[in-house]
Amino acid sequence: MNNCNLMQLFRILLIVSFSLGSMLSIGRAEMAKKYEPQIIKLQNWLFKNSDLATGLPHSHVGDERFENWAITYDSAVVVLAYVATGRIKEAKKVLDFYINTPNVWRLGGIIEAVNPTNPVLGEDWSVRTGSNLWMGIASFHFYKATGETRYLDFAKKLADLAISLQNTTKNDSNFGGIRLGPQGGPNVASDQHLGYDKNQPSFYDVFATELSIDAYTLFNMLYQETKDTKYSKARSMALNWLKRVAYNKEEHRFNRGYVHGVDPTVATDIHSWGISALGVDILDTFEPGFAEKMSEFVGKNCVSEVSYTKPNGKKINVKGADFVDYKTAANLGREPLVSPEWTFQLINAYRKLGLDFTKRKNSKKASEYQKKQEELIDNMLSLSIKQDDTLAYPYATRSEAIIGHEYNTPRENNYSCIGVAYAILVLSNFDPLENLNER
């Protein structure tokens, strides 16, 4: 092929590449435009229910037990929602609070919940790896949006906390797994234990599947950005743990984790996050079709249509994801419920499946997952609660219900910033666990 033909081929490839990129970009913009009225109202709710001085969101509005609380994971997802919609000033304000406030740091990480209106600040002094990893993911996305290296450094600091909590003993069954948190201080026996109960497992002895997924995501982002091999090594170790410990071969899903042995309990979120973070190709290395099999398991066992009465008395039926499967809910003595947050996570998983099958030129499967995505979006929009010029969400369709993962849902007539933030992410076509190089 002569030079003239080569140059012509290069121009064609360049035009095709630009066109494909433009099409993908338009797709995201079109979705955000389609839901712009809802996104604006959701943002208005966040603005009205955040601390003026620090920008920290109020996690559970309407439950006086958590008045003015800002849970660290919630703050991280709110930052991501601001980044997704170009609200850089608001995102920066929240991140800077955590970077610049010494009282929120303990045992090498950020504590679980703060109250910026309280001089003592801390509300939950435990340090958990998951919320720190999510803050790192949020800071990395902010760095990519702004180019400010201070936030890359913050993401590295939080990733390094997770690396310090990664099991590096090769002959240990949990090699590569990420611990739920650091060991506690010497003065309180129940410090860094589940439920602040010294008779319950220590965070240091718990290996949760969600942590290896979160860690894989942040390690992958940092390695691609810095090419520092410590992140690629830690990423590979986390993936190895997921294949050896989290993978439930018999039921084609993920176990919840490991506590004195494999914990086979069903947790809906880890399946959605696993699909978003790893995608079809990597999950195929567990077993062929694993991503779809996990999606099918969640659809059959964790998604329900339930009745919900809105604060204005209107009754609706809404379809969405529970925190656990039907069997676990029944064993807990409760009916199925719907979590907006976990449903939005599942919507993003369907989005990822659609994108991956589009790349594989399987338009039939891509269309199927797009329909699943759209169906759940419609259900979540019907669940939203209008308040003046805002839209809000309850934490779940049942109040004070046993979740099945350590906590209960908040009291009746509460509103949840995490549900609102996840709604913004989904309606903006933004998945924070997505490989940034694939955008």
QUIHUGI-V457220 format. One record per pair of residues at least 6 apart in sequence whose ideal C-beta (glycine too) atoms are under 6 Angstrom apart, sorted by the first residue. I is the first residue (numbers start at 1). J is the second residue. D is the distance in Angstrom with one decimal. If there is no record, write none. Layout:
BEGIN
i->I j->J d->D
i->I j->J d->D
END
This chain:
BEGIN
i->28 j->429 d->4.5
i->31 j->429 d->4.3
i->32 j->428 d->5.0
i->35 j->427 d->3.9
i->38 j->427 d->5.9
i->39 j->424 d->5.8
i->39 j->427 d->5.3
i->41 j->390 d->5.3
i->41 j->391 d->4.1
i->42 j->391 d->5.0
i->42 j->420 d->5.1
i->42 j->423 d->5.4
i->42 j->424 d->5.1
i->44 j->389 d->5.3
i->44 j->390 d->4.5
i->45 j->390 d->3.8
i->45 j->392 d->5.0
i->45 j->420 d->5.4
i->46 j->57 d->5.9
i->46 j->420 d->5.9
i->49 j->58 d->4.8
i->49 j->61 d->5.2
i->50 j->57 d->4.8
i->51 j->116 d->4.6
i->54 j->97 d->4.6
i->54 j->116 d->4.4
i->55 j->90 d->6.0
i->55 j->93 d->3.6
i->55 j->94 d->4.8
i->56 j->70 d->3.8
i->56 j->75 d->5.8
i->56 j->116 d->5.2
i->57 j->70 d->6.0
i->57 j->78 d->4.7
i->57 j->417 d->4.2
i->58 j->68 d->5.9
i->59 j->69 d->5.1
i->59 j->71 d->4.4
i->59 j->74 d->4.6
i->59 j->417 d->5.5
i->60 j->66 d->4.0
i->60 j->410 d->4.7
i->60 j->414 d->5.3
i->61 j->415 d->4.4
i->62 j->413 d->5.1
i->62 j->414 d->4.1
i->62 j->415 d->5.5
i->63 j->410 d->4.2
i->63 j->411 d->4.5
i->63 j->414 d->4.5
i->68 j->115 d->5.0
i->68 j->117 d->4.9
i->69 j->113 d->5.2
i->69 j->115 d->5.8
i->69 j->123 d->5.2
i->70 j->114 d->5.4
i->71 j->113 d->4.7
i->72 j->110 d->5.3
i->72 j->112 d->5.8
i->72 j->131 d->4.0
i->73 j->131 d->4.0
i->73 j->134 d->5.3
i->74 j->417 d->5.4
i->74 j->418 d->4.8
i->75 j->94 d->5.6
i->76 j->134 d->4.0
i->76 j->135 d->4.4
i->76 j->138 d->4.3
i->77 j->418 d->5.9
i->77 j->421 d->4.4
i->78 j->421 d->4.7
i->79 j->91 d->4.7
i->79 j->94 d->5.2
i->79 j->95 d->6.0
i->79 j->138 d->4.0
i->80 j->138 d->5.0
i->80 j->141 d->6.0
i->80 j->432 d->4.7
i->81 j->421 d->4.2
i->81 j->424 d->4.0
i->81 j->425 d->5.6
i->82 j->90 d->4.6
i->82 j->91 d->3.8
i->83 j->91 d->5.2
i->83 j->141 d->5.0
i->83 j->142 d->5.6
i->83 j->145 d->5.2
i->84 j->425 d->5.6
i->84 j->428 d->4.3
i->84 j->430 d->3.8
i->85 j->428 d->5.7
i->91 j->142 d->5.5
i->95 j->139 d->5.8
i->98 j->104 d->5.9
i->98 j->110 d->5.8
i->99 j->154 d->5.7
i->103 j->121 d->4.4
i->104 j->110 d->5.4
i->104 j->111 d->5.6
i->104 j->114 d->5.5
i->106 j->127 d->5.6
i->107 j->127 d->4.6
i->107 j->182 d->4.5
i->108 j->161 d->5.5
i->108 j->182 d->6.0
i->109 j->127 d->4.3
i->109 j->132 d->4.6
i->109 j->161 d->5.0
i->110 j->132 d->5.5
i->111 j->122 d->5.5
i->111 j->125 d->5.1
i->111 j->127 d->5.9
i->112 j->124 d->4.0
i->112 j->126 d->4.8
i->112 j->128 d->5.6
i->113 j->123 d->4.3
i->113 j->124 d->3.9
i->114 j->121 d->4.9
i->114 j->122 d->6.0
i->115 j->123 d->4.9
i->127 j->181 d->5.2
i->127 j->182 d->5.9
i->128 j->181 d->4.9
i->129 j->162 d->5.6
i->129 j->165 d->5.7
i->129 j->178 d->5.8
i->129 j->181 d->5.6
i->129 j->211 d->5.3
i->130 j->211 d->5.6
i->130 j->214 d->5.9
i->132 j->158 d->4.9
i->132 j->161 d->5.6
i->133 j->162 d->5.7
i->133 j->214 d->4.0
i->133 j->215 d->5.9
i->133 j->218 d->5.6
i->135 j->158 d->5.7
i->136 j->155 d->4.5
i->136 j->158 d->3.4
i->136 j->159 d->5.3
i->136 j->218 d->4.9
i->137 j->218 d->5.4
i->137 j->432 d->5.7
i->139 j->151 d->4.6
i->139 j->154 d->4.4
i->139 j->155 d->4.3
i->140 j->155 d->4.1
i->140 j->221 d->5.1
i->142 j->151 d->4.8
i->143 j->151 d->4.0
i->143 j->152 d->4.3
i->159 j->218 d->5.0
i->159 j->222 d->5.6
i->162 j->178 d->5.6
i->162 j->215 d->4.9
i->163 j->234 d->5.1
i->165 j->178 d->5.8
i->165 j->179 d->4.2
i->166 j->178 d->5.5
i->167 j->174 d->4.6
i->167 j->175 d->5.4
i->167 j->177 d->5.0
i->169 j->175 d->6.0
i->174 j->207 d->5.0
i->174 j->258 d->5.8
i->176 j->237 d->3.5
i->176 j->238 d->5.8
i->176 j->240 d->4.6
i->176 j->241 d->3.7
i->177 j->207 d->3.9
i->177 j->241 d->4.2
i->178 j->211 d->4.0
i->178 j->212 d->5.4
i->178 j->215 d->4.9
i->179 j->204 d->5.3
i->180 j->203 d->4.0
i->180 j->206 d->3.9
i->180 j->208 d->5.6
i->181 j->192 d->5.5
i->181 j->203 d->3.3
i->183 j->204 d->4.7
i->184 j->191 d->3.0
i->184 j->192 d->3.4
i->185 j->191 d->5.3
i->189 j->198 d->4.5
i->190 j->196 d->4.7
i->190 j->197 d->5.9
i->190 j->198 d->4.3
i->192 j->202 d->5.9
i->192 j->203 d->4.7
i->193 j->200 d->5.1
i->193 j->202 d->5.3
i->194 j->200 d->4.0
i->194 j->201 d->5.6
i->201 j->259 d->5.3
i->206 j->259 d->5.1
i->207 j->257 d->5.2
i->207 j->258 d->4.3
i->208 j->257 d->4.1
i->209 j->246 d->4.2
i->209 j->254 d->5.2
i->209 j->256 d->5.9
i->209 j->257 d->4.8
i->209 j->270 d->4.7
i->210 j->270 d->5.0
i->212 j->238 d->4.4
i->212 j->241 d->5.2
i->212 j->242 d->5.2
i->213 j->273 d->4.9
i->213 j->274 d->5.5
i->213 j->277 d->5.2
i->215 j->238 d->4.9
i->216 j->235 d->5.6
i->216 j->238 d->4.5
i->216 j->239 d->5.8
i->217 j->277 d->4.7
i->217 j->433 d->5.1
i->219 j->231 d->4.6
i->219 j->234 d->4.8
i->219 j->235 d->3.9
i->220 j->235 d->5.3
i->222 j->231 d->4.5
i->223 j->231 d->3.8
i->223 j->232 d->4.5
i->243 j->286 d->5.9
i->245 j->258 d->5.5
i->246 j->254 d->4.7
i->246 j->255 d->5.4
i->247 j->286 d->5.4
i->248 j->255 d->5.1
i->252 j->293 d->3.8
i->253 j->294 d->5.3
i->253 j->297 d->4.6
i->254 j->270 d->4.9
i->254 j->271 d->5.9
i->254 j->274 d->5.9
i->255 j->262 d->5.5
i->255 j->263 d->5.9
i->255 j->264 d->4.9
i->256 j->263 d->4.6
i->256 j->265 d->4.2
i->256 j->267 d->4.7
i->257 j->263 d->5.0
i->266 j->324 d->5.5
i->266 j->325 d->4.1
i->266 j->328 d->5.9
i->268 j->298 d->5.9
i->268 j->302 d->4.4
i->268 j->321 d->5.1
i->268 j->323 d->5.9
i->268 j->342 d->5.3
i->269 j->342 d->5.4
i->269 j->345 d->5.6
i->271 j->294 d->4.6
i->271 j->298 d->5.0
i->272 j->345 d->4.0
i->272 j->346 d->4.7
i->272 j->349 d->4.1
i->273 j->433 d->6.0
i->275 j->291 d->5.2
i->275 j->349 d->4.0
i->275 j->352 d->5.4
i->276 j->348 d->5.3
i->276 j->349 d->5.5
i->276 j->352 d->5.0
i->276 j->431 d->5.3
i->276 j->433 d->4.0
i->277 j->433 d->4.2
i->279 j->356 d->5.5
i->280 j->291 d->4.6
i->280 j->356 d->4.0
i->283 j->290 d->4.2
i->283 j->291 d->4.2
i->301 j->325 d->4.1
i->301 j->326 d->6.0
i->302 j->321 d->5.5
i->302 j->322 d->5.2
i->302 j->325 d->5.2
i->303 j->321 d->5.4
i->304 j->336 d->3.8
i->305 j->317 d->5.5
i->305 j->319 d->4.4
i->306 j->336 d->5.8
i->306 j->338 d->5.5
i->306 j->397 d->5.5
i->307 j->317 d->5.8
i->308 j->316 d->5.7
i->308 j->318 d->5.5
i->308 j->397 d->4.4
i->309 j->315 d->5.1
i->310 j->385 d->5.9
i->311 j->413 d->6.0
i->316 j->382 d->5.8
i->318 j->338 d->5.6
i->318 j->379 d->5.2
i->318 j->383 d->4.8
i->319 j->379 d->4.6
i->320 j->338 d->3.6
i->320 j->343 d->3.7
i->320 j->379 d->5.8
i->321 j->342 d->4.5
i->321 j->343 d->4.5
i->321 j->346 d->4.9
i->322 j->336 d->5.2
i->322 j->337 d->5.6
i->323 j->339 d->5.8
i->323 j->403 d->4.8
i->323 j->404 d->5.6
i->324 j->404 d->4.1
i->328 j->404 d->5.4
i->329 j->336 d->5.5
i->332 j->402 d->4.7
i->332 j->404 d->5.7
i->334 j->401 d->5.3
i->334 j->402 d->5.9
i->337 j->396 d->5.0
i->337 j->397 d->4.9
i->337 j->398 d->4.2
i->337 j->401 d->5.9
i->338 j->397 d->4.6
i->339 j->396 d->4.9
i->340 j->380 d->5.9
i->340 j->393 d->4.4
i->340 j->419 d->3.8
i->341 j->418 d->4.9
i->341 j->419 d->5.2
i->341 j->422 d->5.1
i->343 j->376 d->5.8
i->343 j->380 d->5.9
i->344 j->422 d->3.8
i->344 j->426 d->4.7
i->347 j->373 d->5.4
i->347 j->376 d->4.9
i->347 j->426 d->5.1
i->348 j->431 d->4.4
i->350 j->369 d->4.7
i->350 j->372 d->4.6
i->350 j->373 d->4.1
i->351 j->373 d->5.5
i->353 j->369 d->4.3
i->354 j->366 d->4.8
i->354 j->369 d->4.0
i->354 j->370 d->4.9
i->357 j->365 d->4.1
i->357 j->366 d->4.2
i->358 j->366 d->4.5
i->384 j->391 d->4.6
i->385 j->392 d->4.8
i->392 j->415 d->4.3
i->393 j->416 d->5.5
i->393 j->419 d->3.2
i->393 j->420 d->5.7
i->395 j->409 d->5.3
i->395 j->410 d->5.1
i->395 j->414 d->5.8
i->395 j->416 d->4.0
i->396 j->409 d->4.4
i->399 j->409 d->5.8
i->399 j->411 d->5.5
i->399 j->412 d->4.0
i->400 j->408 d->5.5
i->400 j->411 d->5.9
i->401 j->409 d->4.8
i->402 j->408 d->5.7
END
